[in-house]
Amino acid sequence: SQASKGPRGKQQNGVTRPRPGQDRVAERLDGLEGPSIDPSRYHRPADGEAVITGTCGDTMAIRIYVQNGRLADLTVKSKGCAYSFSCLQAAADTARGLTPLQALDIDADRVARRVGHIPEDHRHCATLAVHALHAAIDHYMRHRPAEAFQEHQNADLT
């Protein structure tokens, strides 16, 4: 069991949060599995991003791109078991097209249902994926508060 503080950061609810000033997200993506995030694919940096490591040692990285008040694109990478990657991809697929505030309503049960059968000893992967998604949205809202509020007001919430 990992101590409450370690080289990765502070642990809360089974998720290790990065410490302030810790390596940038892009630098932490090396060695993660999944579709590669090609910076030349985008003409602008991600609107929100997060890298989360669970107590199991699995690491999930997610980047969100907001357009017209909605999550237009999400890119994911993971280092860990297949359930970890499947849950992260399911969380991203579920959030695509939603407003950031609507995506905050996505929970681990919804992700687990989208993935299908997940053994009980891997249910934490769905929770970790949701934490990563919510952390990326939190990053977006903290660093672009005026845009986030304006885009939320302009988004068609039907």
C-alpha beads as a LAMMPS data file, in Angstrom:
LAMMPS data file: protein, C-alpha beads

158 atoms
157 bonds

1 atom types
1 bond types

-500.0 500.0 xlo xhi
-500.0 500.0 ylo yhi
-500.0 500.0 zlo zhi

Masses

1 110.0

Atoms # bond

1 1 1 0.000 0.000 0.000
2 1 1 1.285 3.411 -0.928
3 1 1 1.812 6.034 1.775
4 1 1 -0.461 9.061 1.814
5 1 1 2.305 11.143 0.263
6 1 1 4.905 9.876 -2.144
7 1 1 6.944 10.977 -5.125
8 1 1 3.799 11.153 -7.280
9 1 1 1.728 13.388 -5.015
10 1 1 -1.043 13.346 -2.433
11 1 1 -3.445 10.421 -2.294
12 1 1 -7.212 11.060 -1.995
13 1 1 -9.979 8.470 -2.402
14 1 1 -7.581 5.928 -3.901
15 1 1 -6.282 8.397 -6.512
16 1 1 -2.852 9.983 -6.412
17 1 1 -3.125 13.687 -7.218
18 1 1 -0.083 15.479 -8.655
19 1 1 1.658 17.968 -6.401
20 1 1 1.794 21.621 -7.471
21 1 1 4.743 22.262 -9.758
22 1 1 4.992 18.595 -10.731
23 1 1 6.037 17.661 -14.265
24 1 1 3.833 18.970 -17.046
25 1 1 1.287 16.565 -18.467
26 1 1 3.064 16.249 -21.821
27 1 1 6.291 15.186 -20.101
28 1 1 4.433 12.462 -18.169
29 1 1 2.900 10.885 -21.275
30 1 1 6.074 9.014 -22.245
31 1 1 5.639 5.264 -21.944
32 1 1 1.852 5.323 -21.768
33 1 1 -0.080 2.996 -24.041
34 1 1 -2.879 3.997 -26.366
35 1 1 -3.402 6.097 -29.460
36 1 1 -0.535 8.536 -29.677
37 1 1 -1.233 12.197 -29.084
38 1 1 0.333 13.925 -32.074
39 1 1 0.823 17.621 -31.227
40 1 1 0.866 18.558 -34.915
41 1 1 -2.683 17.174 -35.207
42 1 1 -3.996 20.160 -33.288
43 1 1 -3.370 23.829 -33.993
44 1 1 -3.764 24.705 -30.351
45 1 1 -2.890 23.101 -27.048
46 1 1 -5.463 21.081 -25.146
47 1 1 -8.083 23.110 -23.326
48 1 1 -7.854 20.796 -20.327
49 1 1 -5.598 17.897 -19.420
50 1 1 -4.900 15.575 -16.523
51 1 1 -2.689 12.640 -15.610
52 1 1 -3.867 10.506 -12.697
53 1 1 -2.193 7.483 -11.119
54 1 1 -4.261 5.089 -9.030
55 1 1 -3.106 3.164 -5.990
56 1 1 -2.920 0.088 -8.258
57 1 1 -0.170 1.832 -10.258
58 1 1 -2.243 2.369 -13.417
59 1 1 -1.765 5.817 -14.954
60 1 1 -4.357 7.544 -17.120
61 1 1 -3.879 10.681 -19.183
62 1 1 -6.658 12.604 -20.899
63 1 1 -6.746 15.807 -22.936
64 1 1 -9.937 17.637 -23.793
65 1 1 -10.638 20.069 -26.630
66 1 1 -13.683 22.314 -26.286
67 1 1 -15.447 23.811 -29.289
68 1 1 -18.699 25.812 -29.183
69 1 1 -19.117 24.997 -25.504
70 1 1 -18.924 21.221 -25.970
71 1 1 -16.241 18.573 -25.608
72 1 1 -15.404 18.202 -29.283
73 1 1 -12.432 15.879 -28.968
74 1 1 -10.793 13.888 -26.200
75 1 1 -7.512 12.012 -26.459
76 1 1 -6.490 9.346 -23.977
77 1 1 -3.457 7.317 -23.006
78 1 1 -3.014 4.770 -20.273
79 1 1 -0.372 2.616 -18.675
80 1 1 -1.851 -0.352 -16.922
81 1 1 -4.280 -3.171 -17.506
82 1 1 -6.701 -3.524 -20.423
83 1 1 -9.638 -2.612 -18.174
84 1 1 -7.889 0.643 -17.366
85 1 1 -7.632 1.627 -21.025
86 1 1 -11.171 0.419 -21.812
87 1 1 -12.664 2.468 -18.981
88 1 1 -10.739 5.595 -19.951
89 1 1 -11.822 5.259 -23.581
90 1 1 -15.435 4.668 -22.493
91 1 1 -15.358 7.780 -20.298
92 1 1 -14.019 9.846 -23.221
93 1 1 -16.595 8.433 -25.642
94 1 1 -19.400 9.133 -23.183
95 1 1 -18.251 12.740 -22.643
96 1 1 -17.775 13.572 -26.332
97 1 1 -20.410 16.077 -27.464
98 1 1 -21.465 17.070 -23.943
99 1 1 -20.832 20.415 -22.264
100 1 1 -18.117 20.307 -19.596
101 1 1 -20.764 20.653 -16.875
102 1 1 -22.832 17.800 -18.327
103 1 1 -19.697 15.620 -18.475
104 1 1 -19.203 16.145 -14.747
105 1 1 -22.366 14.054 -14.242
106 1 1 -20.637 10.975 -15.695
107 1 1 -19.968 8.488 -12.918
108 1 1 -18.106 5.203 -12.570
109 1 1 -21.283 3.111 -12.896
110 1 1 -22.085 4.718 -16.254
111 1 1 -18.556 4.045 -17.506
112 1 1 -18.674 0.439 -16.257
113 1 1 -22.002 -0.131 -18.045
114 1 1 -20.543 1.261 -21.269
115 1 1 -17.508 -1.047 -21.046
116 1 1 -19.603 -4.114 -20.275
117 1 1 -18.452 -6.779 -17.855
118 1 1 -15.738 -5.604 -15.478
119 1 1 -14.566 -7.989 -12.759
120 1 1 -15.142 -6.658 -9.247
121 1 1 -11.381 -6.419 -8.616
122 1 1 -11.084 -4.031 -11.601
123 1 1 -14.065 -1.756 -10.829
124 1 1 -11.598 0.844 -9.565
125 1 1 -10.535 1.366 -13.207
126 1 1 -13.909 2.981 -13.960
127 1 1 -13.550 5.214 -10.911
128 1 1 -10.030 6.194 -11.933
129 1 1 -11.189 7.004 -15.488
130 1 1 -13.939 9.268 -14.158
131 1 1 -11.452 10.993 -11.844
132 1 1 -9.156 11.631 -14.829
133 1 1 -12.015 13.046 -16.928
134 1 1 -13.217 15.281 -14.107
135 1 1 -9.659 16.468 -13.397
136 1 1 -9.202 17.484 -17.056
137 1 1 -12.501 19.384 -16.978
138 1 1 -11.456 21.003 -13.699
139 1 1 -8.170 22.050 -15.338
140 1 1 -10.111 23.577 -18.236
141 1 1 -12.492 25.465 -15.969
142 1 1 -9.712 26.782 -13.711
143 1 1 -7.485 27.975 -16.544
144 1 1 -10.210 29.350 -18.789
145 1 1 -12.963 30.410 -16.383
146 1 1 -14.395 33.206 -18.552
147 1 1 -14.460 30.981 -21.645
148 1 1 -15.940 28.058 -19.713
149 1 1 -18.748 30.215 -18.345
150 1 1 -19.426 31.929 -21.678
151 1 1 -19.353 28.641 -23.618
152 1 1 -21.715 27.097 -21.062
153 1 1 -24.125 30.002 -21.492
154 1 1 -23.940 29.757 -25.293
155 1 1 -24.181 25.956 -25.513
156 1 1 -27.434 24.438 -26.639
157 1 1 -28.364 22.401 -23.582
158 1 1 -31.218 20.477 -25.211

Bonds

1 1 1 2
2 1 2 3
3 1 3 4
4 1 4 5
5 1 5 6
6 1 6 7
7 1 7 8
8 1 8 9
9 1 9 10
10 1 10 11
11 1 11 12
12 1 12 13
13 1 13 14
14 1 14 15
15 1 15 16
16 1 16 17
17 1 17 18
18 1 18 19
19 1 19 20
20 1 20 21
21 1 21 22
22 1 22 23
23 1 23 24
24 1 24 25
25 1 25 26
26 1 26 27
27 1 27 28
28 1 28 29
29 1 29 30
30 1 30 31
31 1 31 32
32 1 32 33
33 1 33 34
34 1 34 35
35 1 35 36
36 1 36 37
37 1 37 38
38 1 38 39
39 1 39 40
40 1 40 41
41 1 41 42
42 1 42 43
43 1 43 44
44 1 44 45
45 1 45 46
46 1 46 47
47 1 47 48
48 1 48 49
49 1 49 50
50 1 50 51
51 1 51 52
52 1 52 53
53 1 53 54
54 1 54 55
55 1 55 56
56 1 56 57
57 1 57 58
58 1 58 59
59 1 59 60
60 1 60 61
61 1 61 62
62 1 62 63
63 1 63 64
64 1 64 65
65 1 65 66
66 1 66 67
67 1 67 68
68 1 68 69
69 1 69 70
70 1 70 71
71 1 71 72
72 1 72 73
73 1 73 74
74 1 74 75
75 1 75 76
76 1 76 77
77 1 77 78
78 1 78 79
79 1 79 80
80 1 80 81
81 1 81 82
82 1 82 83
83 1 83 84
84 1 84 85
85 1 85 86
86 1 86 87
87 1 87 88
88 1 88 89
89 1 89 90
90 1 90 91
91 1 91 92
92 1 92 93
93 1 93 94
94 1 94 95
95 1 95 96
96 1 96 97
97 1 97 98
98 1 98 99
99 1 99 100
100 1 100 101
101 1 101 102
102 1 102 103
103 1 103 104
104 1 104 105
105 1 105 106
106 1 106 107
107 1 107 108
108 1 108 109
109 1 109 110
110 1 110 111
111 1 111 112
112 1 112 113
113 1 113 114
114 1 114 115
115 1 115 116
116 1 116 117
117 1 117 118
118 1 118 119
119 1 119 120
120 1 120 121
121 1 121 122
122 1 122 123
123 1 123 124
124 1 124 125
125 1 125 126
126 1 126 127
127 1 127 128
128 1 128 129
129 1 129 130
130 1 130 131
131 1 131 132
132 1 132 133
133 1 133 134
134 1 134 135
135 1 135 136
136 1 136 137
137 1 137 138
138 1 138 139
139 1 139 140
140 1 140 141
141 1 141 142
142 1 142 143
143 1 143 144
144 1 144 145
145 1 145 146
146 1 146 147
147 1 147 148
148 1 148 149
149 1 149 150
150 1 150 151
151 1 151 152
152 1 152 153
153 1 153 154
154 1 154 155
155 1 155 156
156 1 156 157
157 1 157 158
